């Protein structure tokens, strides 16, 4: 790990930089950018560096902004946070999933020092061709080396080696991305590939327009008065594939497309949930989903050469796998449901679990990755 630097958060320069950082991300999240070019110009003016073809989905939050250096063809998904008291470097061709936290800040072990507004900070370096999964946490001082895959929900507490696959809390090496052959043609049907290489219109611009259409929906939805149930139901029925009677989604809520989300009756989705619905996500009747849950129907190849942006169409190659959540399921807070998973009837998913494979009926699953720990029928 990189040696720590000690800060006093009451210092005038730090306070000023923090205020400027908050103004930046507040304005970024508020604005409707008319084009990718306009978004790129804004980010170049407010970050330390923002490379060609890179993209950050709103909302995004940081501490300073000017300490974030993003290279070319980087994709950062919804609701990511970068605490950049010191520099955070993100290399070329990096993919960062939703709800990821990259922390260049920490605190002393001593309670006395913490109470005196003392904190520490380390640089964070994310090298080229890295993929960081949903809800992962990267701690201060970490170097994520070239080609590494950080699995969903992992907490990275030490440096990785090149092409490591790391998972768990704390993250441990579980494999090598170089040793796994992940050819798209042998694993998935052609229609499940987000990028059609024969379609010359599949580029950054069209991807940007698709996201902006969805963003206009959820921005309008999230801005509605909390008591405007009629307005919320109207918007949800207009923009989702289906939205059943007696269902509700608490604000804020985020999605990729909207029309690929099919919600049954008497479903309750709590605060700050994210659904990446590049393909169909089905949620049955009488389902409870707690705060900060991520449901993602989109993934990427393990091979970094396949994961890298297509040079002709300039779009990331993504794999779409439908997600099904059957009736009477309860998903605990901060859980992550990965592509292709079916959560079967009556299952309970424990808080913070990362569900990587389909469950049986009435199972209780927990952990990273989630494993069966009980039966909900007993």
Phi, psi and omega per residue, in radians:
X1 nan 2.665 3.121
X2 -1.307 2.505 -3.093
X3 -1.112 2.504 -3.042
X4 -1.367 2.630 2.995
X5 -1.990 2.427 -3.105
X6 -1.710 2.372 -3.110
X7 -2.165 2.653 2.933
X8 -1.913 1.978 -3.034
X9 -1.214 -0.131 3.095
X10 -1.550 -0.092 -3.140
X11 -1.063 2.450 -3.048
X12 -1.074 -0.769 -3.112
X13 -1.086 -0.703 3.141
X14 -1.187 -0.707 3.114
X15 -1.100 -0.746 -3.131
X16 -1.124 -0.778 3.135
X17 -1.102 -0.669 3.125
X18 -1.163 -0.699 3.102
X19 -1.099 -0.764 3.125
X20 -1.116 -0.674 3.101
X21 -1.100 -0.736 3.118
X22 -1.137 -0.684 3.099
X23 -1.102 -0.711 3.139
X24 -1.057 -0.958 -3.027
X25 -1.274 -0.472 3.055
X26 -1.110 -0.789 3.126
X27 -1.171 -0.709 3.115
X28 -1.031 -0.808 -3.097
X29 -1.256 -0.444 -3.108
X30 -1.388 -0.593 -2.935
X31 -1.348 2.599 2.935
X32 -1.797 1.861 -3.125
X33 -1.399 2.283 -3.069
X34 -1.337 -0.271 -3.127
X35 -2.759 2.857 3.052
X36 -1.073 -0.663 -3.132
X37 -1.042 -0.751 3.129
X38 -1.116 -0.746 3.098
X39 -1.062 -0.778 -3.107
X40 -1.104 -0.752 3.130
X41 -1.072 -0.740 3.137
X42 -1.089 -0.786 -3.121
X43 -1.202 -0.645 3.097
X44 -1.082 -0.566 -3.117
X45 -1.354 -0.343 -2.999
X46 -2.031 -0.283 3.064
X47 -1.770 2.900 3.066
X48 -1.079 -0.670 3.050
X49 -2.811 2.504 3.086
X50 -2.440 1.931 -2.959
X51 -1.413 3.028 -3.122
X52 -1.124 2.405 3.051
X53 1.260 0.112 3.138
X54 -1.477 2.778 -3.016
X55 -2.643 2.349 3.047
X56 -2.158 2.179 3.082
X57 -1.424 2.464 3.015
X58 -1.432 2.491 0.042
X59 -1.477 2.683 3.109
X60 -2.448 2.504 -3.127
X61 -2.392 2.613 3.110
X62 -2.657 3.043 3.104
X63 -1.605 -0.791 -3.033
X64 -2.060 -0.883 -3.103
X65 1.687 -0.956 -3.105
X66 -1.207 -0.214 3.087
X67 -1.622 0.112 3.134
X68 -1.802 2.160 -3.089
X69 -2.107 1.880 -3.057
X70 -1.952 2.201 -3.116
X71 -1.519 -2.732 -3.000
X72 -1.417 2.588 2.992
X73 1.008 0.757 3.084
X74 -1.755 2.410 -3.132
X75 -2.179 2.074 -3.120
X76 -2.057 2.129 -3.011
X77 -1.492 -3.064 -3.056
X78 -0.914 2.499 2.784
X79 1.175 0.478 3.119
X80 -1.490 2.615 -3.117
X81 -2.210 2.280 3.065
X82 -2.155 1.981 3.100
X83 -1.620 1.692 -2.922
X84 -1.870 0.952 3.024
X85 -1.052 -0.682 2.934
X86 -1.981 3.088 -3.031
X87 -1.104 2.430 2.983
X88 -2.080 2.026 -3.106
X89 -1.838 2.214 3.111
X90 -2.128 2.075 -3.026
X91 -1.317 -2.924 -3.116
X92 -1.341 2.603 2.997
X93 1.013 0.743 3.130
X94 -1.767 2.398 3.060
X95 -2.022 2.231 -3.135
X96 -2.163 2.106 -3.077
X97 -1.291 3.114 -3.100
X98 -1.208 2.635 3.017
X99 1.104 0.457 3.070
X100 -1.437 2.476 3.040
X101 -2.061 2.197 3.045
X102 -1.998 2.003 -2.985
X103 -1.965 1.955 2.988
X104 -1.576 0.135 -3.106
X105 -2.151 2.556 3.044
X106 -2.553 -2.908 -3.090
X107 -2.455 2.714 3.101
X108 -1.135 2.696 3.036
X109 -1.164 -0.600 -3.104
X110 -1.201 2.174 3.109
X111 -1.126 -0.569 3.138
X112 -1.111 -0.798 3.122
X113 -1.132 -0.686 3.124
X114 -1.096 -0.698 -3.108
X115 -1.224 -0.301 3.111
X116 -1.654 0.330 3.068
X117 1.146 0.466 3.070
X118 -1.601 2.342 3.023
X119 -2.487 2.947 -3.089
X120 -2.063 2.805 3.102
X121 -2.584 2.535 3.084
X122 -2.319 2.588 2.999
X123 -1.107 2.588 3.000
X124 -2.102 2.325 -3.137
X125 -2.167 2.148 3.067
X126 -2.025 1.945 -3.025
X127 -1.399 -3.105 -3.075
X128 -1.068 2.639 2.957
X129 1.123 0.440 3.099
X130 -1.527 2.555 3.040
X131 -2.214 2.112 -3.130
X132 -1.967 2.106 -3.046
X133 -1.357 2.962 -3.075
X134 -0.951 2.391 3.015
X135 1.113 0.310 3.041
X136 -1.292 2.745 3.104
X137 -2.197 2.240 3.092
X138 -1.938 2.043 -3.061
X139 -1.472 2.937 -3.041
X140 -1.135 2.516 3.087
X141 1.470 0.081 -3.024
X142 -1.527 2.517 2.953
X143 -2.008 2.041 3.029
X144 -1.672 1.900 -2.973
X145 -1.433 2.880 -3.001
X146 -0.780 2.284 3.019
X147 1.349 0.052 -3.115
X148 -1.191 2.531 2.971
X149 -1.980 2.114 3.057
X150 -1.769 2.000 -3.047
X151 -1.243 2.766 -3.127
X152 -0.945 2.376 3.071
X153 1.376 -0.030 -3.123
X154 -1.217 2.617 3.019
X155 -2.053 1.900 -3.026
X156 -1.576 1.983 -3.060
X157 -1.932 -0.101 3.095
X158 -2.570 2.819 -3.085
X159 -1.069 2.614 3.053
X160 -1.732 2.955 2.957
X161 -1.734 2.895 3.132
X162 -1.029 2.364 3.055
X163 1.110 0.333 2.995
X164 -1.125 2.625 2.820
X165 -1.961 2.070 -3.075
X166 -2.087 2.538 -3.099
X167 -2.683 2.782 3.017
X168 1.773 3.103 3.140
X169 -2.269 1.833 -0.107
X170 -1.262 2.817 -3.075
X171 -1.167 2.380 3.059
X172 -2.268 2.693 3.129
X173 -1.232 2.209 3.127
X174 -2.054 -0.033 3.138
X175 3.041 -3.085 3.121
X176 -2.176 2.232 3.133
X177 -1.151 -0.423 3.140
X178 -1.295 -0.440 -3.068
X179 -1.565 -0.197 -3.089
X180 -1.730 2.125 3.099
X181 -1.574 2.048 -3.032
X182 -2.215 1.203 -3.116
X183 -1.398 2.170 -3.054
X184 -1.017 -0.682 -3.054
X185 -1.158 -0.429 -3.119
X186 -1.649 -0.208 -3.045
X187 -1.863 -0.565 -3.046
X188 -2.406 2.782 3.076
X189 -1.310 2.604 -3.092
X190 -0.950 -0.606 -3.084
X191 -1.236 -0.208 3.126
X192 -1.579 -0.022 3.099
X193 -1.514 2.183 -3.082
X194 -1.046 -0.678 -3.075
X195 -1.661 2.062 2.985
X196 -1.602 1.892 -2.997
X197 -1.219 -0.171 3.057
X198 -1.517 -0.226 -3.075
X199 -1.631 1.827 -3.076
X200 -1.214 -0.178 3.138
X201 -1.553 -0.065 3.122
X202 -1.412 1.590 -3.090
X203 -2.487 -3.071 -3.106
X204 -1.007 -0.687 -3.092
X205 -1.101 -0.850 -3.107
X206 -1.167 -0.643 3.070
X207 -1.104 -0.730 3.116
X208 -1.061 -0.779 -3.112
X209 -1.126 -0.662 3.100
X210 -1.084 -0.811 -3.141
X211 -1.144 -0.658 -3.119
X212 -1.153 -0.637 3.093
X213 -1.073 -0.809 3.091
X214 -1.128 -0.676 -3.114
X215 -1.105 -0.676 3.114
X216 -1.050 -0.658 3.088
X217 -1.120 -0.984 -3.012
X218 -1.287 -0.417 3.049
X219 -1.166 -0.772 3.091
X220 -1.106 -0.721 3.139
X221 -1.110 -0.814 -3.092
X222 -1.185 -0.380 -3.139
X223 -1.507 -0.179 -3.127
X224 -1.141 2.618 3.066
X225 -1.038 2.460 -3.082
X226 -1.030 -0.466 -3.120
X227 -1.612 -0.009 -3.094
X228 -1.486 1.199 -3.099
X229 -1.113 -0.662 3.137
X230 -1.101 -0.762 3.118
X231 -1.137 -0.702 3.139
X232 -1.144 -0.796 3.135
X233 -1.089 -0.708 3.135
X234 -1.051 -0.855 -3.138
X235 -1.097 -0.733 -3.128
X236 -1.134 -0.722 3.134
X237 -1.208 -0.516 3.124
X238 -1.343 -0.502 -2.963
X239 -1.954 -0.386 3.086
X240 -1.599 2.834 3.096
X241 -1.112 -0.665 3.059
X242 -2.789 2.571 3.111
X243 -2.524 1.896 -2.977
X244 -1.347 2.902 3.116
X245 -1.090 2.538 3.065
X246 1.144 0.292 3.074
X247 -1.674 2.754 3.112
X248 -2.669 2.622 3.071
X249 -2.233 2.093 3.116
X250 -1.342 2.545 3.102
X251 -1.473 2.554 -0.022
X252 -1.458 2.770 -3.137
X253 -2.469 2.494 -3.083
X254 -2.346 2.545 3.090
X255 -2.644 2.906 3.132
X256 -1.509 -0.769 -3.034
X257 -2.167 -0.863 -3.139
X258 1.718 -0.927 -3.068
X259 -1.242 -0.172 3.073
X260 -1.610 0.072 -3.120
X261 -1.784 2.164 -3.112
X262 -2.118 1.963 -3.024
X263 -1.995 2.268 -3.127
X264 -1.400 -2.753 -3.083
X265 -1.581 2.595 3.052
X266 1.010 0.758 3.092
X267 -1.760 2.394 3.137
X268 -2.169 2.027 3.121
X269 -1.983 2.102 -3.020
X270 -1.457 -3.051 -3.020
X271 -0.955 2.501 2.824
X272 1.118 0.633 3.088
X273 -1.570 2.595 -3.107
X274 -2.194 2.279 3.067
X275 -2.178 2.012 3.073
X276 -1.602 1.647 -2.962
X277 -1.830 0.972 3.028
X278 -1.077 -0.376 3.041
X279 -2.468 3.101 -2.939
X280 -1.069 2.310 2.979
X281 -2.094 2.031 -3.088
X282 -1.889 2.224 3.121
X283 -2.124 2.117 -3.031
X284 -1.316 -2.803 -3.124
X285 -1.508 2.625 3.018
X286 1.029 0.758 3.141
X287 -1.798 2.396 3.055
X288 -1.969 2.223 3.100
X289 -2.190 2.092 -3.033
X290 -1.386 3.075 -3.108
X291 -1.083 2.639 2.978
X292 1.106 0.453 3.089
X293 -1.428 2.449 3.037
X294 -1.999 2.207 3.037
X295 -2.066 2.028 -3.055
X296 -2.152 2.184 3.091
X297 -1.770 0.183 -3.112
X298 -2.145 2.331 3.069
X299 -2.386 -2.999 -3.062
X300 -2.437 2.785 3.080
X301 -1.114 2.610 3.074
X302 -1.259 -0.653 3.131
X303 -1.168 2.077 -3.090
X304 -1.098 -0.487 3.097
X305 -1.155 -0.610 3.087
X306 -1.384 -0.530 -3.112
X307 -1.296 -0.489 -3.086
X308 -1.052 2.632 -3.137
X309 -0.974 2.388 3.071
X310 -1.112 2.228 -3.002
X311 -1.266 -0.423 -3.122
X312 -1.406 -0.904 -3.047
X313 -1.672 -0.167 3.083
X314 1.001 0.850 3.078
X315 -2.437 2.564 3.101
X316 -1.167 2.419 3.023
X317 -1.370 2.116 -3.128
X318 -2.158 2.622 3.103
X319 -1.924 2.255 -3.130
X320 -1.867 2.233 3.112
X321 -2.351 2.092 -3.074
X322 -1.029 2.616 3.068
X323 -2.035 2.371 3.124
X324 -2.186 2.201 3.041
X325 -2.060 1.955 -3.021
X326 -1.416 -3.108 -3.067
X327 -1.077 2.628 2.947
X328 1.143 0.443 3.103
X329 -1.536 2.559 3.029
X330 -2.198 2.110 -3.132
X331 -1.950 2.099 -3.086
X332 -1.311 2.890 -3.053
X333 -1.023 2.503 3.074
X334 1.126 0.225 3.062
X335 -1.262 2.739 3.096
X336 -2.209 2.215 3.093
X337 -1.897 2.101 -3.013
X338 -1.593 2.889 -3.071
X339 -1.028 2.516 3.074
X340 1.421 0.010 -3.066
X341 -1.497 2.474 2.943
X342 -2.005 2.098 3.046
X343 -1.654 1.896 -2.972
X344 -1.436 2.889 -2.992
X345 -0.779 2.269 3.020
X346 1.358 0.052 -3.105
X347 -1.236 2.547 3.000
X348 -1.993 2.160 3.100
X349 -1.802 2.067 -3.086
X350 -1.140 2.705 3.120
X351 -0.990 2.348 3.095
X352 1.364 0.014 -3.122
X353 -1.223 2.616 3.006
X354 -2.039 1.885 -3.027
X355 -1.572 1.938 -3.043
X356 -1.813 -0.212 3.126
X357 -2.544 2.797 -3.070
X358 -1.121 2.613 3.139
X359 -1.740 2.938 2.906
X360 -1.547 3.023 3.103
X361 -1.177 2.464 3.045
X362 1.021 0.465 3.040
X363 -1.396 2.686 2.899
X364 -1.925 2.092 -3.106
X365 -2.118 2.559 -3.117
X366 -2.723 2.793 3.034
X367 1.805 3.055 3.125
X368 -2.230 1.798 -0.055
X369 -1.301 2.819 -3.091
X370 -1.166 2.384 3.046
X371 -2.285 2.706 3.126
X372 -1.195 2.250 3.133
X373 -2.147 -0.064 -3.130
X374 -3.115 -3.071 -3.118
X375 -2.183 2.171 -3.084
X376 -1.298 -0.201 3.133
X377 -1.414 -0.332 -3.088
X378 -1.385 nan nan
